[in-house]
Amino acid sequence: MACQSRREEILSCIQIVQDKLQTAINTTLKTPLSHEQVVRLNTAPTWSLIPNQDHFTFIETTKGVIHRNFVDLLTEFGCSYKQASSVIILALSGLVDLLQNVIWRARCDDQMQAELIQGIDKRSKRRRPPRSNSDSSSLDENEAVQVNPNIQTSTRSNNTNDEWLIWVNDVCHYGGNFINYVIHS
């Protein structure tokens, strides 16, 4: 459920950036893009959430990597190389800001909520209890942690089976890393 809502949030961010990109191109060229050009712009591999070894997709875009084909697409529309680069840099800056505000901060809030549920505070984060491993047998070391049984979900979620929160709770309690969440999602 959390993954689907995050996907929708990402798609919304992409749509906002695409709209701003289209507006910036229209302003730069002083003529609006045709419907066909807008479709080509919005369906470029740059925005794809599906991994593809032959194209730079959204993952690379979020890292600031833009394939030359995307720049060439804008030059095909009539932008100079300098104009295309400027418009793309502006769009990427907006994308990074959106992703930070919409996705990253929400995940941070979920992490803080999960820590609250597990009774983890700033003081307990500073001290490191010795752990021989990250399995459930190491729970005995953390028996002193007081868990609030009444809080079962993130403040942003109405779903007590929220996958992301469950995973964060497990990581706080048993240990783990983000790649485990990706693999098991």
C-alpha angles and dihedrals in degrees: 000000000000091000091053093049091047089049089053090049090051091048089051090052090049091050092051092050092046090052091049090046091052091049091049092050091048090050092047094048094037088222127082120252115252120250089255091052092049090051091050091048094049095044096048113128087246088081099041117121090196113093113241126178091205097055140039104248136188093290091060090043091057088054090054096256114138120182118231088240090067091052089046089053090058092046088051087057089056105269119132116239089256092049092047092050092048093049092047093049090051091049093048091050089053091047093053091049092049094048091049093050099039105033112015097046091046090054090048089052090050090050092050090048090050090050090051090052090051092047093245114154134173092270094054090049091058096056120064118213111210112257124193091190143343100251129110092267088072089065090090088071090059100045090117091066109106112219120200103228092194094065108074105153146033117278087241095053133072090190118091089197094058103154095213095051092046090052092047090050091051092049091050090050105034105018128242141135142255095266088064089057092049092048094048098042 
